[in-house]
Amino acid sequence: MTVRIETARLVLSPYCAEDLDSLFEIHSDPRVGEFTFSPSLRSEAAERYESAEALRAVFGAAPWIARTRDRSLVGYGGLLIDTFDPGWGVEIAYFLGPEHWGRGYATEIASTAVRFAFEALNLNRLVSFAQPGNAASIRVLEKIGMRFAKFLPEMNRNHYVMDPADLDRK
């Protein structure tokens, strides 16, 4: 199932191998990886993106490649079941190139993912994680209506949750 979504400013589409070099360049930037997984090898990045994309056929969703309407690559994000740590359920996840930070793109991607999760997939729960020092990501999660659940010291991450009723509380 190929899902391409257009938002107010972005075109969100499935990952394809042609995106690997550009995504790896963004994802391996130390500024991007400061608060999250950062691949050190192109093959490691490919494995992550391909394993996430494989879920689209099974689950109906995977992170999207995010581009501006003029086709500039912004980043990667959406719904994810982390195949390397799958016990948490469906997550909201994203990363953007630093030149796109502070423009509201992460919020646009994440809010689109929330609507897709609850409306198209009829999910009843979403989770996300952010390191306590990642103020920008925490703001995104709060803006889209996620609730702080607890701090997970073993991961050094705040755990956030959301269910469809949280949309009404926003």
Biotite code that builds the C-alpha atoms (Angstrom):
import biotite.structure as struc

atoms = struc.array([
    struc.Atom([0.000, 0.000, 0.000], chain_id="A", res_id=1, res_name="MET", atom_name="CA", element="C"),
    struc.Atom([1.614, 3.236, -1.138], chain_id="A", res_id=2, res_name="THR", atom_name="CA", element="C"),
    struc.Atom([0.504, 6.252, 0.821], chain_id="A", res_id=3, res_name="VAL", atom_name="CA", element="C"),
    struc.Atom([1.444, 9.701, -0.393], chain_id="A", res_id=4, res_name="ARG", atom_name="CA", element="C"),
    struc.Atom([0.059, 12.585, 1.627], chain_id="A", res_id=5, res_name="ILE", atom_name="CA", element="C"),
    struc.Atom([0.199, 16.285, 0.946], chain_id="A", res_id=6, res_name="GLU", atom_name="CA", element="C"),
    struc.Atom([0.034, 18.655, 3.887], chain_id="A", res_id=7, res_name="THR", atom_name="CA", element="C"),
    struc.Atom([-0.045, 22.432, 3.817], chain_id="A", res_id=8, res_name="ALA", atom_name="CA", element="C"),
    struc.Atom([3.680, 22.632, 3.052], chain_id="A", res_id=9, res_name="ARG", atom_name="CA", element="C"),
    struc.Atom([4.991, 19.090, 2.652], chain_id="A", res_id=10, res_name="LEU", atom_name="CA", element="C"),
    struc.Atom([4.707, 16.035, 0.467], chain_id="A", res_id=11, res_name="VAL", atom_name="CA", element="C"),
    struc.Atom([5.028, 12.840, 2.513], chain_id="A", res_id=12, res_name="LEU", atom_name="CA", element="C"),
    struc.Atom([5.809, 9.659, 0.599], chain_id="A", res_id=13, res_name="SER", atom_name="CA", element="C"),
    struc.Atom([7.180, 6.173, 1.273], chain_id="A", res_id=14, res_name="PRO", atom_name="CA", element="C"),
    struc.Atom([10.899, 5.565, 1.546], chain_id="A", res_id=15, res_name="TYR", atom_name="CA", element="C"),
    struc.Atom([12.683, 4.317, -1.554], chain_id="A", res_id=16, res_name="CYS", atom_name="CA", element="C"),
    struc.Atom([16.318, 3.344, -2.064], chain_id="A", res_id=17, res_name="ALA", atom_name="CA", element="C"),
    struc.Atom([16.980, 6.509, -4.094], chain_id="A", res_id=18, res_name="GLU", atom_name="CA", element="C"),
    struc.Atom([16.496, 8.492, -0.874], chain_id="A", res_id=19, res_name="ASP", atom_name="CA", element="C"),
    struc.Atom([19.192, 6.615, 1.052], chain_id="A", res_id=20, res_name="LEU", atom_name="CA", element="C"),
    struc.Atom([22.172, 8.884, 0.390], chain_id="A", res_id=21, res_name="ASP", atom_name="CA", element="C"),
    struc.Atom([20.306, 12.082, 1.238], chain_id="A", res_id=22, res_name="SER", atom_name="CA", element="C"),
    struc.Atom([18.700, 10.591, 4.342], chain_id="A", res_id=23, res_name="LEU", atom_name="CA", element="C"),
    struc.Atom([21.978, 9.118, 5.540], chain_id="A", res_id=24, res_name="PHE", atom_name="CA", element="C"),
    struc.Atom([23.654, 12.499, 5.142], chain_id="A", res_id=25, res_name="GLU", atom_name="CA", element="C"),
    struc.Atom([20.987, 14.102, 7.350], chain_id="A", res_id=26, res_name="ILE", atom_name="CA", element="C"),
    struc.Atom([20.678, 11.235, 9.855], chain_id="A", res_id=27, res_name="HIS", atom_name="CA", element="C"),
    struc.Atom([24.435, 10.864, 10.398], chain_id="A", res_id=28, res_name="SER", atom_name="CA", element="C"),
    struc.Atom([24.902, 14.583, 11.092], chain_id="A", res_id=29, res_name="ASP", atom_name="CA", element="C"),
    struc.Atom([26.041, 14.814, 14.754], chain_id="A", res_id=30, res_name="PRO", atom_name="CA", element="C"),
    struc.Atom([23.545, 17.626, 15.401], chain_id="A", res_id=31, res_name="ARG", atom_name="CA", element="C"),
    struc.Atom([20.678, 15.381, 14.263], chain_id="A", res_id=32, res_name="VAL", atom_name="CA", element="C"),
    struc.Atom([21.999, 12.394, 16.215], chain_id="A", res_id=33, res_name="GLY", atom_name="CA", element="C"),
    struc.Atom([22.607, 14.286, 19.438], chain_id="A", res_id=34, res_name="GLU", atom_name="CA", element="C"),
    struc.Atom([19.353, 13.031, 20.980], chain_id="A", res_id=35, res_name="PHE", atom_name="CA", element="C"),
    struc.Atom([18.615, 9.893, 18.995], chain_id="A", res_id=36, res_name="THR", atom_name="CA", element="C"),
    struc.Atom([20.072, 6.965, 17.110], chain_id="A", res_id=37, res_name="PHE", atom_name="CA", element="C"),
    struc.Atom([22.578, 8.095, 14.516], chain_id="A", res_id=38, res_name="SER", atom_name="CA", element="C"),
    struc.Atom([23.877, 5.601, 11.955], chain_id="A", res_id=39, res_name="PRO", atom_name="CA", element="C"),
    struc.Atom([27.619, 5.551, 11.450], chain_id="A", res_id=40, res_name="SER", atom_name="CA", element="C"),
    struc.Atom([27.474, 3.439, 8.288], chain_id="A", res_id=41, res_name="LEU", atom_name="CA", element="C"),
    struc.Atom([25.358, 3.858, 5.171], chain_id="A", res_id=42, res_name="ARG", atom_name="CA", element="C"),
    struc.Atom([24.494, 0.134, 5.354], chain_id="A", res_id=43, res_name="SER", atom_name="CA", element="C"),
    struc.Atom([23.279, 0.559, 8.949], chain_id="A", res_id=44, res_name="GLU", atom_name="CA", element="C"),
    struc.Atom([20.993, 3.392, 7.855], chain_id="A", res_id=45, res_name="ALA", atom_name="CA", element="C"),
    struc.Atom([19.703, 1.350, 4.908], chain_id="A", res_id=46, res_name="ALA", atom_name="CA", element="C"),
    struc.Atom([18.872, -1.537, 7.228], chain_id="A", res_id=47, res_name="GLU", atom_name="CA", element="C"),
    struc.Atom([16.876, 0.776, 9.526], chain_id="A", res_id=48, res_name="ARG", atom_name="CA", element="C"),
    struc.Atom([14.910, 2.471, 6.727], chain_id="A", res_id=49, res_name="TYR", atom_name="CA", element="C"),
    struc.Atom([14.235, -0.774, 4.862], chain_id="A", res_id=50, res_name="GLU", atom_name="CA", element="C"),
    struc.Atom([13.086, -2.625, 7.983], chain_id="A", res_id=51, res_name="SER", atom_name="CA", element="C"),
    struc.Atom([10.737, 0.245, 8.839], chain_id="A", res_id=52, res_name="ALA", atom_name="CA", element="C"),
    struc.Atom([9.430, 0.420, 5.259], chain_id="A", res_id=53, res_name="GLU", atom_name="CA", element="C"),
    struc.Atom([8.733, -3.329, 5.239], chain_id="A", res_id=54, res_name="ALA", atom_name="CA", element="C"),
    struc.Atom([6.105, -2.669, 7.912], chain_id="A", res_id=55, res_name="LEU", atom_name="CA", element="C"),
    struc.Atom([4.012, -0.640, 5.470], chain_id="A", res_id=56, res_name="ARG", atom_name="CA", element="C"),
    struc.Atom([2.819, -3.829, 3.728], chain_id="A", res_id=57, res_name="ALA", atom_name="CA", element="C"),
    struc.Atom([2.050, -5.553, 7.031], chain_id="A", res_id=58, res_name="VAL", atom_name="CA", element="C"),
    struc.Atom([0.892, -2.740, 9.269], chain_id="A", res_id=59, res_name="PHE", atom_name="CA", element="C"),
    struc.Atom([-0.275, -0.108, 6.786], chain_id="A", res_id=60, res_name="GLY", atom_name="CA", element="C"),
    struc.Atom([2.164, 2.578, 7.838], chain_id="A", res_id=61, res_name="ALA", atom_name="CA", element="C"),
    struc.Atom([5.828, 3.436, 8.102], chain_id="A", res_id=62, res_name="ALA", atom_name="CA", element="C"),
    struc.Atom([7.711, 6.727, 8.299], chain_id="A", res_id=63, res_name="PRO", atom_name="CA", element="C"),
    struc.Atom([7.526, 8.974, 5.282], chain_id="A", res_id=64, res_name="TRP", atom_name="CA", element="C"),
    struc.Atom([10.144, 10.892, 3.383], chain_id="A", res_id=65, res_name="ILE", atom_name="CA", element="C"),
    struc.Atom([9.228, 14.553, 3.872], chain_id="A", res_id=66, res_name="ALA", atom_name="CA", element="C"),
    struc.Atom([9.850, 17.048, 1.095], chain_id="A", res_id=67, res_name="ARG", atom_name="CA", element="C"),
    struc.Atom([8.788, 20.609, 0.577], chain_id="A", res_id=68, res_name="THR", atom_name="CA", element="C"),
    struc.Atom([6.520, 21.239, -2.386], chain_id="A", res_id=69, res_name="ARG", atom_name="CA", element="C"),
    struc.Atom([9.587, 22.348, -4.388], chain_id="A", res_id=70, res_name="ASP", atom_name="CA", element="C"),
    struc.Atom([11.022, 18.829, -3.717], chain_id="A", res_id=71, res_name="ARG", atom_name="CA", element="C"),
    struc.Atom([13.678, 19.797, -1.133], chain_id="A", res_id=72, res_name="SER", atom_name="CA", element="C"),
    struc.Atom([14.263, 16.898, 1.249], chain_id="A", res_id=73, res_name="LEU", atom_name="CA", element="C"),
    struc.Atom([13.329, 17.956, 4.791], chain_id="A", res_id=74, res_name="VAL", atom_name="CA", element="C"),
    struc.Atom([13.656, 14.680, 6.685], chain_id="A", res_id=75, res_name="GLY", atom_name="CA", element="C"),
    struc.Atom([11.949, 11.471, 7.672], chain_id="A", res_id=76, res_name="TYR", atom_name="CA", element="C"),
    struc.Atom([9.120, 10.774, 10.060], chain_id="A", res_id=77, res_name="GLY", atom_name="CA", element="C"),
    struc.Atom([5.735, 9.359, 10.879], chain_id="A", res_id=78, res_name="GLY", atom_name="CA", element="C"),
    struc.Atom([4.558, 6.099, 12.387], chain_id="A", res_id=79, res_name="LEU", atom_name="CA", element="C"),
    struc.Atom([7.111, 3.504, 13.348], chain_id="A", res_id=80, res_name="LEU", atom_name="CA", element="C"),
    struc.Atom([7.238, 0.158, 15.056], chain_id="A", res_id=81, res_name="ILE", atom_name="CA", element="C"),
    struc.Atom([10.886, -0.007, 15.983], chain_id="A", res_id=82, res_name="ASP", atom_name="CA", element="C"),
    struc.Atom([11.979, -3.375, 14.619], chain_id="A", res_id=83, res_name="THR", atom_name="CA", element="C"),
    struc.Atom([15.073, -3.138, 16.828], chain_id="A", res_id=84, res_name="PHE", atom_name="CA", element="C"),
    struc.Atom([13.028, -2.500, 20.014], chain_id="A", res_id=85, res_name="ASP", atom_name="CA", element="C"),
    struc.Atom([9.427, -3.420, 19.074], chain_id="A", res_id=86, res_name="PRO", atom_name="CA", element="C"),
    struc.Atom([7.854, -3.813, 22.511], chain_id="A", res_id=87, res_name="GLY", atom_name="CA", element="C"),
    struc.Atom([6.638, -0.224, 22.756], chain_id="A", res_id=88, res_name="TRP", atom_name="CA", element="C"),
    struc.Atom([3.993, -0.340, 20.033], chain_id="A", res_id=89, res_name="GLY", atom_name="CA", element="C"),
    struc.Atom([3.435, 2.300, 17.404], chain_id="A", res_id=90, res_name="VAL", atom_name="CA", element="C"),
    struc.Atom([5.663, 5.340, 17.808], chain_id="A", res_id=91, res_name="GLU", atom_name="CA", element="C"),
    struc.Atom([5.727, 8.842, 16.432], chain_id="A", res_id=92, res_name="ILE", atom_name="CA", element="C"),
    struc.Atom([9.296, 9.366, 15.240], chain_id="A", res_id=93, res_name="ALA", atom_name="CA", element="C"),
    struc.Atom([11.042, 11.963, 13.080], chain_id="A", res_id=94, res_name="TYR", atom_name="CA", element="C"),
    struc.Atom([14.301, 13.637, 12.206], chain_id="A", res_id=95, res_name="PHE", atom_name="CA", element="C"),
    struc.Atom([14.946, 16.689, 10.051], chain_id="A", res_id=96, res_name="LEU", atom_name="CA", element="C"),
    struc.Atom([17.949, 18.301, 8.437], chain_id="A", res_id=97, res_name="GLY", atom_name="CA", element="C"),
    struc.Atom([19.220, 21.125, 10.681], chain_id="A", res_id=98, res_name="PRO", atom_name="CA", element="C"),
    struc.Atom([18.547, 23.712, 7.970], chain_id="A", res_id=99, res_name="GLU", atom_name="CA", element="C"),
    struc.Atom([14.839, 22.890, 8.399], chain_id="A", res_id=100, res_name="HIS", atom_name="CA", element="C"),
    struc.Atom([14.694, 23.120, 12.201], chain_id="A", res_id=101, res_name="TRP", atom_name="CA", element="C"),
    struc.Atom([12.427, 25.715, 13.776], chain_id="A", res_id=102, res_name="GLY", atom_name="CA", element="C"),
    struc.Atom([9.993, 25.921, 10.846], chain_id="A", res_id=103, res_name="ARG", atom_name="CA", element="C"),
    struc.Atom([7.237, 23.696, 12.222], chain_id="A", res_id=104, res_name="GLY", atom_name="CA", element="C"),
    struc.Atom([7.923, 20.810, 9.844], chain_id="A", res_id=105, res_name="TYR", atom_name="CA", element="C"),
    struc.Atom([8.336, 18.233, 12.631], chain_id="A", res_id=106, res_name="ALA", atom_name="CA", element="C"),
    struc.Atom([4.970, 19.283, 14.071], chain_id="A", res_id=107, res_name="THR", atom_name="CA", element="C"),
    struc.Atom([3.396, 19.047, 10.609], chain_id="A", res_id=108, res_name="GLU", atom_name="CA", element="C"),
    struc.Atom([4.780, 15.529, 10.072], chain_id="A", res_id=109, res_name="ILE", atom_name="CA", element="C"),
    struc.Atom([3.867, 14.355, 13.580], chain_id="A", res_id=110, res_name="ALA", atom_name="CA", element="C"),
    struc.Atom([0.321, 15.765, 13.545], chain_id="A", res_id=111, res_name="SER", atom_name="CA", element="C"),
    struc.Atom([-0.278, 14.158, 10.137], chain_id="A", res_id=112, res_name="THR", atom_name="CA", element="C"),
    struc.Atom([0.946, 10.849, 11.553], chain_id="A", res_id=113, res_name="ALA", atom_name="CA", element="C"),
    struc.Atom([-1.420, 11.167, 14.520], chain_id="A", res_id=114, res_name="VAL", atom_name="CA", element="C"),
    struc.Atom([-4.416, 11.750, 12.267], chain_id="A", res_id=115, res_name="ARG", atom_name="CA", element="C"),
    struc.Atom([-3.397, 8.873, 10.007], chain_id="A", res_id=116, res_name="PHE", atom_name="CA", element="C"),
    struc.Atom([-2.965, 6.555, 13.020], chain_id="A", res_id=117, res_name="ALA", atom_name="CA", element="C"),
    struc.Atom([-6.317, 7.308, 14.579], chain_id="A", res_id=118, res_name="PHE", atom_name="CA", element="C"),
    struc.Atom([-8.431, 7.912, 11.466], chain_id="A", res_id=119, res_name="GLU", atom_name="CA", element="C"),
    struc.Atom([-7.023, 5.631, 8.750], chain_id="A", res_id=120, res_name="ALA", atom_name="CA", element="C"),
    struc.Atom([-5.586, 2.835, 10.890], chain_id="A", res_id=121, res_name="LEU", atom_name="CA", element="C"),
    struc.Atom([-8.018, 3.072, 13.831], chain_id="A", res_id=122, res_name="ASN", atom_name="CA", element="C"),
    struc.Atom([-5.211, 2.690, 16.351], chain_id="A", res_id=123, res_name="LEU", atom_name="CA", element="C"),
    struc.Atom([-6.034, 3.242, 20.009], chain_id="A", res_id=124, res_name="ASN", atom_name="CA", element="C"),
    struc.Atom([-2.594, 4.269, 21.306], chain_id="A", res_id=125, res_name="ARG", atom_name="CA", element="C"),
    struc.Atom([0.591, 5.973, 20.185], chain_id="A", res_id=126, res_name="LEU", atom_name="CA", element="C"),
    struc.Atom([3.868, 6.463, 22.018], chain_id="A", res_id=127, res_name="VAL", atom_name="CA", element="C"),
    struc.Atom([6.951, 8.587, 21.551], chain_id="A", res_id=128, res_name="SER", atom_name="CA", element="C"),
    struc.Atom([10.230, 9.225, 23.311], chain_id="A", res_id=129, res_name="PHE", atom_name="CA", element="C"),
    struc.Atom([12.408, 12.282, 23.834], chain_id="A", res_id=130, res_name="ALA", atom_name="CA", element="C"),
    struc.Atom([15.510, 12.864, 25.888], chain_id="A", res_id=131, res_name="GLN", atom_name="CA", element="C"),
    struc.Atom([14.842, 15.418, 28.640], chain_id="A", res_id=132, res_name="PRO", atom_name="CA", element="C"),
    struc.Atom([17.319, 17.853, 27.082], chain_id="A", res_id=133, res_name="GLY", atom_name="CA", element="C"),
    struc.Atom([15.643, 17.781, 23.689], chain_id="A", res_id=134, res_name="ASN", atom_name="CA", element="C"),
    struc.Atom([13.367, 20.776, 24.247], chain_id="A", res_id=135, res_name="ALA", atom_name="CA", element="C"),
    struc.Atom([12.433, 21.122, 20.566], chain_id="A", res_id=136, res_name="ALA", atom_name="CA", element="C"),
    struc.Atom([11.177, 17.549, 20.303], chain_id="A", res_id=137, res_name="SER", atom_name="CA", element="C"),
    struc.Atom([9.331, 17.790, 23.606], chain_id="A", res_id=138, res_name="ILE", atom_name="CA", element="C"),
    struc.Atom([7.547, 20.912, 22.286], chain_id="A", res_id=139, res_name="ARG", atom_name="CA", element="C"),
    struc.Atom([6.518, 19.013, 19.146], chain_id="A", res_id=140, res_name="VAL", atom_name="CA", element="C"),
    struc.Atom([5.108, 16.131, 21.186], chain_id="A", res_id=141, res_name="LEU", atom_name="CA", element="C"),
    struc.Atom([3.196, 18.486, 23.471], chain_id="A", res_id=142, res_name="GLU", atom_name="CA", element="C"),
    struc.Atom([1.824, 20.490, 20.514], chain_id="A", res_id=143, res_name="LYS", atom_name="CA", element="C"),
    struc.Atom([0.379, 17.374, 18.905], chain_id="A", res_id=144, res_name="ILE", atom_name="CA", element="C"),
    struc.Atom([-1.322, 16.375, 22.161], chain_id="A", res_id=145, res_name="GLY", atom_name="CA", element="C"),
    struc.Atom([0.948, 13.689, 23.573], chain_id="A", res_id=146, res_name="MET", atom_name="CA", element="C"),
    struc.Atom([1.031, 13.297, 27.356], chain_id="A", res_id=147, res_name="ARG", atom_name="CA", element="C"),
    struc.Atom([4.139, 12.753, 29.455], chain_id="A", res_id=148, res_name="PHE", atom_name="CA", element="C"),
    struc.Atom([3.872, 9.257, 30.964], chain_id="A", res_id=149, res_name="ALA", atom_name="CA", element="C"),
    struc.Atom([7.175, 8.794, 32.796], chain_id="A", res_id=150, res_name="LYS", atom_name="CA", element="C"),
    struc.Atom([10.918, 9.118, 32.629], chain_id="A", res_id=151, res_name="PHE", atom_name="CA", element="C"),
    struc.Atom([12.692, 5.896, 31.641], chain_id="A", res_id=152, res_name="LEU", atom_name="CA", element="C"),
    struc.Atom([16.160, 6.040, 33.230], chain_id="A", res_id=153, res_name="PRO", atom_name="CA", element="C"),
    struc.Atom([17.365, 2.923, 31.405], chain_id="A", res_id=154, res_name="GLU", atom_name="CA", element="C"),
    struc.Atom([16.780, 4.766, 28.104], chain_id="A", res_id=155, res_name="MET", atom_name="CA", element="C"),
    struc.Atom([17.416, 8.313, 29.358], chain_id="A", res_id=156, res_name="ASN", atom_name="CA", element="C"),
    struc.Atom([14.132, 9.205, 27.658], chain_id="A", res_id=157, res_name="ARG", atom_name="CA", element="C"),
    struc.Atom([10.806, 10.727, 28.562], chain_id="A", res_id=158, res_name="ASN", atom_name="CA", element="C"),
    struc.Atom([8.004, 8.406, 27.499], chain_id="A", res_id=159, res_name="HIS", atom_name="CA", element="C"),
    struc.Atom([4.911, 10.050, 25.966], chain_id="A", res_id=160, res_name="TYR", atom_name="CA", element="C"),
    struc.Atom([1.548, 8.481, 25.168], chain_id="A", res_id=161, res_name="VAL", atom_name="CA", element="C"),
    struc.Atom([-1.560, 9.458, 23.265], chain_id="A", res_id=162, res_name="MET", atom_name="CA", element="C"),
    struc.Atom([-4.957, 7.954, 22.578], chain_id="A", res_id=163, res_name="ASP", atom_name="CA", element="C"),
    struc.Atom([-7.787, 9.268, 20.397], chain_id="A", res_id=164, res_name="PRO", atom_name="CA", element="C"),
    struc.Atom([-9.404, 11.085, 23.349], chain_id="A", res_id=165, res_name="ALA", atom_name="CA", element="C"),
    struc.Atom([-6.271, 13.239, 23.617], chain_id="A", res_id=166, res_name="ASP", atom_name="CA", element="C"),
    struc.Atom([-7.204, 14.861, 20.315], chain_id="A", res_id=167, res_name="LEU", atom_name="CA", element="C"),
    struc.Atom([-10.315, 16.264, 22.010], chain_id="A", res_id=168, res_name="ASP", atom_name="CA", element="C"),
    struc.Atom([-8.220, 17.670, 24.874], chain_id="A", res_id=169, res_name="ARG", atom_name="CA", element="C"),
    struc.Atom([-5.860, 19.572, 22.570], chain_id="A", res_id=170, res_name="LYS", atom_name="CA", element="C"),
])
